[in-house]
Amino acid sequence: MKKKTFPLSALFITLALTSCVPQKLLENEQEKRKSCEAELATLKTTAQDCDSKLAEANKQLAENQRDLMNLKKDTAMLGVSYRTTSSKYDKLNQINDQLLDKYNRLLEGNLKDTKKISTELQTTQEQLLKKQDDLKLLEAQLNNQKTQLDALSEELKKREARVAELENILKRKDDATNELKKKLSEALYNFEGKGLTVTQKNGKVYVSMEESLLFASGSIKVEDKGQEALVKVAKVLEQNKDINVLIEGHTDDVPMSGKLEIKDNWDLSVLRATSIVKIMTKNSGIDPKKLTAAGCAEYFPIDPAKTAEARKKNRRTEIILTPKLDELFKVLETK
């Protein structure tokens, strides 16, 4: 960090002002930072869990579709077997009628032939009874397969509807994110390329502002041009009620002097994020409950090089905008 040399009189005034700040304020800010970091970790875990549950639902859908195809094949085979058995049954009935007729005609004639025909008739009747039993068994199996097929088809329809609902929610979320990025880009057109960028990744919109746009070196007071950009961001967010806003302060790896109220880069990053939150809430009707201030110090650099150019990139503030996923969570919790 660049160090500034202040006149002796300014130093005495600064010391007098900072001595009025209670130590408890700094402790509260540190507690808020810890809370914000925990909430950020929870949100990341929740997002991963959503992705995992959606992948599991798609996998289960594919398995059900495969089972349905196999069940349809089995049902078709049973239908063929059923028709074949029915045909054989009809043929045996015809043979039985023919033998009965022959038996009646020969009954008055040759007793030897009559005995032979009687034996054949008994055998045929036994075969007929067995075919009847086989036919009943096939009918029962066919009915059971049909019941299973109907149940699986119904379950498949439910799962397809659930997946379609999830995909629709995700599409609406993506559309909302795209629209939010578009509105921010339009509102911040005069600032882009001048220390400010608006990007979109992982379903979130990032407004990244370099230190030169917002703060003097080592300061937590937002400059006038930075305040103008922040007010424009706040006015856009004021119209988007279903957006969570995370303000992250980032520094380079040069240690602070440890003087006055800013002891280290942790303090600097947190206090800068807090200053931005205060400006956004003061100059718009945005709900403070949607805003979270967090400090990351030097631990999330854009460029890890130890050069002046790399450190300039790393001294930044990021406003991370995430659409609320309450509707998606409700669907995932539904069994």
C-alpha positions as CSV (number, residue, x, y, z in Angstrom):
1,M,0.0,0.0,0.0
2,K,1.1,3.6,-0.7
3,K,1.7,5.6,2.5
4,K,0.7,9.2,2.7
5,T,2.5,11.9,4.7
6,F,0.2,14.1,6.7
7,P,0.9,17.5,8.2
8,L,1.5,17.4,11.9
9,S,-1.7,19.3,12.5
10,A,-3.7,16.9,10.5
11,L,-2.2,14.0,12.5
12,F,-3.3,15.6,15.8
13,I,-6.8,16.1,14.4
14,T,-7.0,12.5,13.2
15,L,-5.8,11.1,16.5
16,A,-8.4,13.2,18.3
17,L,-11.2,11.9,16.0
18,T,-10.2,8.3,16.2
19,S,-9.9,8.4,20.0
20,C,-13.6,9.0,20.1
21,V,-14.4,5.8,18.3
22,P,-15.2,3.1,20.9
23,Q,-13.2,-0.1,20.8
24,K,-16.5,-2.0,20.7
25,L,-17.3,-0.7,17.2
26,L,-14.2,-2.4,15.8
27,E,-15.1,-5.6,17.7
28,N,-18.6,-5.4,16.2
29,E,-17.2,-5.0,12.7
30,Q,-15.0,-8.1,13.2
31,E,-18.0,-10.1,14.4
32,K,-20.0,-9.0,11.4
33,R,-17.1,-10.1,9.2
34,K,-17.1,-13.6,10.7
35,S,-20.8,-13.8,10.3
36,C,-20.6,-12.8,6.7
37,E,-17.9,-15.3,6.0
38,A,-20.0,-18.1,7.6
39,E,-23.0,-17.1,5.6
40,L,-20.9,-17.0,2.4
41,A,-19.7,-20.6,3.1
42,T,-23.3,-21.7,3.8
43,L,-24.5,-20.2,0.5
44,K,-21.7,-22.0,-1.5
45,T,-22.5,-25.3,0.2
46,T,-26.2,-24.8,-0.5
47,A,-25.5,-24.1,-4.2
48,Q,-23.4,-27.2,-4.5
49,D,-26.1,-29.2,-2.8
50,C,-28.7,-27.9,-5.3
51,D,-26.5,-28.9,-8.2
52,S,-26.0,-32.3,-6.7
53,K,-29.7,-32.9,-6.1
54,L,-30.5,-31.8,-9.7
55,A,-27.9,-34.2,-11.1
56,E,-29.3,-37.0,-8.9
57,A,-32.9,-36.3,-10.2
58,N,-31.7,-36.4,-13.8
59,K,-29.8,-39.6,-13.1
60,Q,-32.9,-41.2,-11.6
61,L,-35.0,-40.1,-14.5
62,A,-32.7,-41.8,-17.0
63,E,-32.8,-45.0,-14.9
64,N,-36.6,-44.9,-14.8
65,Q,-36.7,-44.4,-18.6
66,R,-34.4,-47.4,-19.1
67,D,-36.5,-49.6,-16.8
68,L,-39.7,-48.5,-18.6
69,M,-38.2,-49.6,-22.0
70,N,-37.2,-53.0,-20.6
71,L,-40.7,-53.5,-19.0
72,K,-42.3,-52.7,-22.4
73,K,-40.1,-55.3,-24.1
74,D,-41.0,-57.9,-21.4
75,T,-44.7,-57.1,-21.8
76,A,-44.5,-57.5,-25.6
77,M,-42.9,-60.9,-25.2
78,L,-45.6,-62.0,-22.7
79,G,-48.3,-60.8,-25.2
80,V,-46.7,-63.0,-27.9
81,S,-46.5,-66.0,-25.6
82,Y,-50.1,-65.4,-24.5
83,R,-51.4,-65.4,-28.1
84,T,-49.4,-68.5,-29.0
85,T,-50.8,-70.4,-26.0
86,S,-54.3,-69.3,-26.8
87,S,-53.9,-70.6,-30.4
88,K,-52.6,-73.9,-29.1
89,Y,-55.5,-74.1,-26.7
90,D,-58.0,-73.5,-29.5
91,K,-56.3,-76.2,-31.6
92,L,-56.4,-78.7,-28.8
93,N,-60.1,-78.0,-28.3
94,Q,-60.6,-78.8,-32.0
95,I,-58.7,-82.0,-31.7
96,N,-60.6,-83.0,-28.6
97,D,-63.9,-82.5,-30.5
98,Q,-62.6,-84.6,-33.4
99,L,-61.5,-87.4,-31.1
100,L,-64.9,-87.4,-29.2
101,D,-66.7,-87.7,-32.5
102,K,-64.4,-90.5,-33.6
103,Y,-64.8,-92.2,-30.3
104,N,-68.6,-92.1,-30.5
105,R,-68.5,-93.6,-34.0
106,L,-66.1,-96.4,-33.2
107,L,-67.7,-97.2,-29.8
108,E,-70.0,-99.6,-31.6
109,G,-67.2,-101.1,-33.6
110,N,-63.7,-102.4,-32.8
111,L,-63.1,-102.4,-29.0
112,K,-59.4,-102.3,-29.6
113,D,-59.6,-99.1,-31.5
114,T,-62.0,-97.8,-29.0
115,K,-59.5,-98.3,-26.1
116,K,-56.7,-96.6,-28.1
117,I,-58.9,-93.7,-28.9
118,S,-59.9,-93.5,-25.2
119,T,-56.3,-93.3,-24.1
120,E,-55.5,-90.6,-26.7
121,L,-58.6,-88.7,-25.5
122,Q,-57.5,-88.8,-21.9
123,T,-54.0,-87.7,-22.8
124,T,-55.4,-84.9,-24.9
125,Q,-57.6,-83.8,-22.0
126,E,-54.7,-83.8,-19.6
127,Q,-52.7,-81.7,-22.1
128,L,-55.6,-79.4,-22.4
129,L,-55.9,-78.9,-18.7
130,K,-52.2,-78.2,-18.5
131,K,-52.5,-75.6,-21.2
132,Q,-55.3,-74.0,-19.4
133,D,-53.2,-73.7,-16.3
134,D,-50.3,-72.3,-18.3
135,L,-52.7,-69.8,-19.9
136,K,-54.0,-68.6,-16.5
137,L,-50.5,-68.2,-15.3
138,L,-49.5,-66.1,-18.3
139,E,-52.6,-64.0,-17.9
140,A,-51.7,-63.3,-14.2
141,Q,-48.1,-62.4,-15.2
142,L,-49.4,-60.2,-18.0
143,N,-51.8,-58.4,-15.6
144,N,-49.0,-58.0,-13.0
145,Q,-46.6,-56.6,-15.6
146,K,-49.3,-54.2,-16.8
147,T,-49.9,-53.0,-13.2
148,Q,-46.1,-52.4,-12.8
149,L,-46.0,-50.6,-16.1
150,D,-48.8,-48.3,-15.2
151,A,-47.2,-47.5,-11.8
152,L,-43.8,-46.9,-13.3
153,S,-45.3,-44.7,-16.1
154,E,-47.1,-42.6,-13.4
155,E,-43.9,-42.2,-11.4
156,L,-42.0,-41.3,-14.5
157,K,-44.5,-38.6,-15.3
158,K,-44.2,-37.1,-11.8
159,R,-40.4,-37.1,-12.1
160,E,-40.5,-35.6,-15.5
161,A,-42.8,-32.9,-14.3
162,R,-40.5,-32.2,-11.3
163,V,-37.4,-32.0,-13.5
164,A,-39.3,-29.7,-15.9
165,E,-40.2,-27.5,-13.0
166,L,-36.6,-27.3,-11.8
167,E,-35.4,-26.5,-15.3
168,N,-38.0,-23.8,-15.6
169,I,-37.0,-22.2,-12.3
170,L,-33.3,-22.3,-13.3
171,K,-34.1,-20.8,-16.7
172,R,-36.1,-18.0,-15.0
173,K,-33.1,-17.4,-12.6
174,D,-30.7,-17.3,-15.6
175,D,-33.0,-14.9,-17.4
176,A,-33.2,-12.7,-14.4
177,T,-29.4,-12.7,-14.0
178,N,-28.9,-11.8,-17.7
179,E,-31.4,-9.0,-17.4
180,L,-29.7,-7.7,-14.2
181,K,-26.3,-7.7,-15.9
182,K,-27.8,-5.8,-18.9
183,K,-29.4,-3.1,-16.6
184,L,-26.2,-2.7,-14.7
185,S,-24.1,-2.4,-17.8
186,E,-26.4,0.2,-19.2
187,A,-26.4,2.2,-15.9
188,L,-22.6,2.0,-15.5
189,Y,-21.8,2.5,-19.2
190,N,-19.7,5.7,-18.5
191,F,-17.6,3.8,-15.9
192,E,-16.8,0.5,-17.7
193,G,-13.2,0.4,-18.8
194,K,-12.4,3.2,-16.3
195,G,-11.7,1.0,-13.3
196,L,-15.1,-0.8,-13.3
197,T,-16.2,-4.1,-15.0
198,V,-19.5,-5.9,-15.1
199,T,-19.3,-9.7,-15.6
200,Q,-21.4,-12.8,-15.3
201,K,-20.3,-16.2,-14.2
202,N,-21.7,-19.2,-12.2
203,G,-25.2,-17.7,-12.2
204,K,-24.0,-14.5,-10.5
205,V,-23.3,-10.9,-11.6
206,Y,-20.0,-9.3,-10.5
207,V,-19.5,-5.6,-10.4
208,S,-15.7,-5.2,-9.8
209,M,-14.3,-1.7,-9.0
210,E,-10.6,-0.9,-8.7
211,E,-9.3,1.0,-5.7
212,S,-8.5,4.1,-7.9
213,L,-12.3,4.5,-8.6
214,L,-13.4,4.3,-5.0
215,F,-10.7,5.1,-2.5
216,A,-7.5,7.0,-1.9
217,S,-4.6,4.7,-0.9
218,G,-5.1,3.4,2.6
219,S,-8.4,5.3,3.0
220,I,-11.9,4.0,3.8
221,K,-13.7,7.1,2.5
222,V,-15.3,6.7,-0.9
223,E,-14.3,9.3,-3.4
224,D,-17.0,11.3,-5.3
225,K,-16.7,9.5,-8.6
226,G,-16.9,6.2,-6.7
227,Q,-20.0,7.4,-4.9
228,E,-21.7,8.2,-8.2
229,A,-21.1,4.7,-9.5
230,L,-22.3,3.1,-6.3
231,V,-25.5,5.1,-6.3
232,K,-26.2,3.9,-9.9
233,V,-25.7,0.3,-8.8
234,A,-28.0,0.8,-5.8
235,K,-30.8,2.3,-8.0
236,V,-30.7,-0.8,-10.2
237,L,-30.8,-3.1,-7.2
238,E,-33.6,-1.1,-5.7
239,Q,-35.9,-2.4,-8.5
240,N,-34.8,-6.1,-8.1
241,K,-36.2,-7.4,-4.9
242,D,-35.1,-11.0,-5.3
243,I,-31.3,-10.4,-5.3
244,N,-28.9,-11.0,-2.5
245,V,-25.9,-8.5,-2.5
246,L,-22.5,-9.3,-1.1
247,I,-19.9,-6.5,-1.0
248,E,-16.3,-7.9,-0.7
249,G,-13.3,-5.7,0.0
250,H,-9.9,-6.9,-1.3
251,T,-6.4,-5.5,-0.7
252,D,-2.9,-6.2,-1.9
253,D,-0.3,-8.1,0.1
254,V,1.5,-5.0,1.4
255,P,1.0,-4.8,5.2
256,M,-0.7,-1.8,6.7
257,S,1.3,0.5,9.0
258,G,-1.0,-0.5,11.9
259,K,-1.6,3.1,12.9
260,L,-4.9,4.8,13.8
261,E,-8.1,2.7,13.6
262,I,-6.9,0.5,10.6
263,K,-4.6,-2.1,12.1
264,D,-4.1,-4.4,9.1
265,N,-5.5,-5.4,5.7
266,W,-8.3,-7.3,7.3
267,D,-9.5,-4.0,8.9
268,L,-9.1,-2.1,5.7
269,S,-11.0,-4.6,3.5
270,V,-13.9,-4.8,6.0
271,L,-14.2,-1.1,6.6
272,R,-14.2,-0.3,2.9
273,A,-17.0,-2.9,2.3
274,T,-18.9,-1.3,5.2
275,S,-18.4,2.2,3.8
276,I,-19.9,1.0,0.4
277,V,-22.9,-0.6,2.1
278,K,-23.7,2.7,4.0
279,I,-23.5,4.7,0.7
280,M,-25.8,2.3,-1.1
281,T,-28.5,2.2,1.7
282,K,-28.3,6.0,2.2
283,N,-28.8,6.9,-1.4
284,S,-31.6,4.4,-2.4
285,G,-34.5,2.4,-1.0
286,I,-32.7,-0.9,-1.2
287,D,-33.5,-3.2,1.7
288,P,-30.5,-3.4,4.1
289,K,-31.4,-7.0,4.8
290,K,-30.3,-7.9,1.3
291,L,-26.8,-6.4,1.8
292,T,-23.8,-8.2,3.3
293,A,-20.4,-6.6,3.9
294,A,-17.3,-8.8,3.9
295,G,-13.5,-8.3,3.9
296,C,-11.1,-10.7,2.3
297,A,-7.8,-8.8,2.9
298,E,-5.1,-10.0,0.5
299,Y,-6.2,-13.7,0.4
300,F,-8.1,-13.8,-2.9
301,P,-5.9,-12.0,-5.4
302,I,-6.7,-11.8,-9.1
303,D,-3.0,-11.8,-9.9
304,P,-0.6,-13.5,-7.4
305,A,2.5,-11.8,-8.9
306,K,4.5,-9.5,-6.7
307,T,4.5,-6.6,-9.1
308,A,3.0,-3.1,-8.9
309,E,0.6,-3.9,-11.7
310,A,-0.6,-7.1,-10.0
311,R,-1.1,-5.4,-6.7
312,K,-3.1,-2.7,-8.5
313,K,-5.5,-5.3,-9.9
314,N,-5.8,-7.0,-6.4
315,R,-6.8,-3.7,-4.7
316,R,-10.5,-3.8,-5.6
317,T,-14.1,-4.1,-4.3
318,E,-16.5,-6.6,-5.7
319,I,-20.3,-6.4,-5.6
320,I,-21.6,-9.9,-6.1
321,L,-25.3,-10.2,-7.0
322,T,-27.0,-13.6,-6.5
323,P,-30.7,-14.3,-7.4
324,K,-32.6,-15.8,-4.5
325,L,-33.1,-19.6,-4.8
326,D,-36.0,-20.0,-2.3
327,E,-38.4,-21.3,-5.0
328,L,-35.8,-23.8,-6.1
329,F,-35.2,-25.0,-2.6
330,K,-38.9,-25.6,-2.1
331,V,-39.1,-27.9,-5.1
332,L,-36.0,-29.8,-4.1
333,E,-37.4,-30.3,-0.6
334,T,-40.7,-31.8,-2.0
335,K,-40.6,-35.6,-2.1
